[in-house]
Amino acid sequence: MKVLSMASRVTALPVLGLVSGAVNRRPTAGELAGYLACQRLAERGVREVAALMCEGWTEQHAAGLLDTWLKDHGVKSFFHKSFVWFGDRTRFRGVRGYGGYMPSRRVLRPGEVFILDVAPILHGHIADVGYTTALGSNAELARAQAFLAELRAELPGLFAGGNAGADVWQAMRARIGAAGYEPIHEKYPFGVLGHRVHRVKAEEPRAHLYNFGWQSYWEFLSRGLFGQLLNDSFTGDLLGLWAIEPHVGAAEFGAKFEEILVVDEDGARWLESERPGA
């Protein structure tokens, strides 16, 4: 744990830092506008595709449709392509290993919760969004979404309060557990509550591994990896842009949101002041 904590303080690597510079800095107004445009496009995409969802669709079909929608609206490549989960897979039941997160042939049923999660790149700016809804009314989901709204209101204060990233992670674990939910984001690779987002130079379509584009592996690994991931070992500098994704689990489903949080010398705030669609 101590080694990982030390590694989380690395913001750039020797030599590679000349190409992939440190991102723990205050973003410019122009950069923020670019990230916001990308995030708004991604939010629009997940909501439009969610509105089309029908009983009998597979996760793979929905993911392909969302990727196509984004490409039709100017996206050339992805930090990661669309992940889609239905029913109990929204809380990662039965997921074992990286391949288990991939969109499957699981069919959507009436009343089931589903999650759309995608990270497009638009004009070099990355956004990563997660959207949870259901096929029809679902009272348990409505309660979980109300709780997530509470977490969204509290998170900027945790980042601005002088806490280490690991402290924020632990606070979310305690808060979620006290509400009777399970912190499902701990089941993500490296147990991340969030990760940094970057400006990238290339947008040409390239190969993907487990839905993640080459930019994601390069942007993280060339900066030492652990300083890019917000988990229980992170004690590095929080300055910069973070895709934050609290994911809570009820008995039969999970629910999450994901959006960009701006952390600078003035404090912390969501890139979009109001949750889209709120």
Residue pairs with C-beta under 8 A, 6 or more apart in sequence:
1 233
4 226
4 233
5 166
5 233
5 234
5 235
7 224
7 225
7 226
7 227
7 233
8 165
8 226
8 227
8 229
8 233
8 234
8 235
8 236
9 227
9 235
9 236
9 237
10 223
10 224
10 226
10 227
10 236
11 22
11 23
11 24
11 223
11 224
11 227
11 236
11 237
12 20
12 21
12 22
12 223
12 224
13 20
13 222
13 223
13 224
16 222
16 223
17 222
17 223
19 222
20 218
20 219
20 222
20 223
22 223
23 196
23 198
23 223
23 240
23 241
24 227
24 236
24 237
24 238
24 239
24 240
25 239
25 240
26 239
26 240
26 264
26 265
27 35
27 240
27 241
27 262
27 264
31 125
31 199
32 262
32 271
34 122
34 123
34 124
34 125
34 199
35 125
35 126
35 127
35 197
35 241
35 260
35 271
36 271
36 272
37 122
37 123
37 125
38 120
38 121
38 122
38 123
38 125
38 126
38 127
39 127
39 129
39 259
39 260
39 271
39 272
40 272
40 276
41 70
41 73
41 74
41 75
41 120
41 122
41 127
42 70
42 118
42 119
42 120
42 127
42 128
42 129
43 129
43 131
43 259
43 272
43 276
43 277
45 66
45 69
45 70
45 73
45 118
45 120
46 66
46 116
46 118
46 129
46 130
46 131
47 131
47 276
47 277
48 69
49 62
49 65
49 66
49 69
49 116
50 114
50 116
50 131
50 133
52 65
53 62
53 108
53 114
53 135
54 108
54 135
55 107
55 108
55 109
55 110
55 135
56 107
56 108
57 107
57 108
58 103
58 104
58 105
58 106
58 107
58 108
59 84
59 85
59 86
59 89
59 103
59 104
59 105
59 106
59 108
60 84
60 103
60 104
60 105
62 82
62 84
62 103
62 108
62 114
62 116
63 81
63 82
63 83
63 84
63 103
64 82
66 82
66 84
66 116
66 118
67 78
67 81
67 82
67 118
70 78
70 118
70 120
74 122
75 120
75 121
75 122
76 121
76 203
76 204
76 205
77 120
77 121
77 202
77 203
77 204
77 205
77 206
77 213
77 215
78 118
78 119
78 120
78 121
78 208
78 213
79 119
79 120
79 121
79 126
79 128
79 197
79 212
79 213
79 215
79 216
79 219
80 118
80 119
80 128
80 208
80 211
80 212
80 213
80 216
81 118
81 208
81 211
81 212
81 213
82 103
82 116
82 117
82 118
82 211
83 101
83 102
83 103
83 115
83 116
83 117
83 118
83 211
84 103
84 114
84 115
84 116
84 117
85 92
85 103
85 106
85 114
85 115
85 117
85 254
86 106
86 107
86 108
86 109
86 112
86 113
86 114
87 106
87 108
87 109
87 112
87 113
87 114
87 252
87 253
88 94
88 252
88 253
89 95
89 104
89 106
90 113
90 114
90 115
90 132
90 253
90 254
90 255
91 182
91 184
91 249
91 250
91 252
91 253
91 254
92 100
92 101
92 184
92 187
92 249
92 254
94 100
95 101
95 187
98 189
98 210
99 210
101 210
101 211
102 210
102 211
108 114
108 135
109 135
110 135
110 136
111 134
111 135
111 136
111 137
111 138
112 134
112 135
112 138
112 253
113 132
113 133
113 134
113 138
113 141
113 253
113 254
113 255
114 132
114 133
114 134
114 135
115 130
115 131
115 132
115 254
115 255
115 256
116 130
116 131
117 128
117 129
117 130
117 131
117 256
117 258
118 128
118 129
119 126
119 127
119 128
119 129
119 216
119 243
120 126
120 127
121 200
121 203
121 213
121 215
123 203
124 199
124 200
124 201
124 203
125 199
126 197
126 198
126 199
126 200
126 215
127 197
127 243
127 260
128 195
128 197
128 243
128 245
128 258
128 260
129 258
129 259
130 245
130 247
130 256
130 257
130 258
131 257
132 141
132 144
132 145
132 148
132 254
132 255
132 256
132 257
133 141
134 141
140 250
140 252
140 253
141 253
141 255
144 181
144 248
144 250
144 253
144 255
145 255
147 179
147 181
147 248
148 246
148 248
148 255
148 256
148 257
149 275
149 278
151 172
151 175
151 176
151 246
152 246
152 257
152 270
152 275
154 175
155 168
155 172
155 244
155 246
155 261
155 268
156 261
156 267
156 268
156 269
156 270
157 268
158 167
158 168
158 171
158 172
159 168
159 238
159 261
159 263
159 267
159 268
160 263
160 267
160 268
163 171
164 234
164 235
164 238
165 230
165 231
165 234
165 235
165 236
165 238
166 231
166 232
166 233
166 234
166 235
168 193
168 230
169 193
169 230
169 231
169 232
169 234
170 232
172 183
172 193
172 246
173 183
173 186
176 182
176 183
176 246
176 248
177 183
179 248
181 248
181 249
181 250
182 248
182 249
183 246
183 247
183 248
183 249
184 247
184 248
184 249
184 254
184 256
185 191
185 192
185 193
185 245
185 246
185 247
185 256
188 245
188 247
190 229
190 231
191 231
191 232
192 229
192 230
192 231
192 245
193 230
193 231
193 244
193 245
193 246
194 230
194 242
194 243
194 244
194 245
194 261
195 220
195 228
195 229
195 230
195 242
195 243
196 227
196 228
196 229
196 240
196 241
196 242
196 243
197 241
197 242
197 243
197 260
198 219
200 215
200 219
202 215
206 213
206 214
206 215
207 213
207 214
208 214
209 217
219 228
220 228
220 229
226 233
226 234
227 234
227 236
230 242
230 244
238 263
238 268
239 263
239 264
239 265
240 263
241 260
241 261
241 262
241 263
241 271
242 260
242 261
242 263
243 258
243 259
243 260
243 261
244 258
244 259
244 260
244 261
245 256
245 257
245 258
246 256
246 257
247 254
247 255
247 256
248 254
248 255
248 256
257 275
259 270
259 271
259 272
259 275
259 276
260 270
260 271
260 272
261 268
261 269
261 270
261 271
262 268
262 269
262 270
262 271
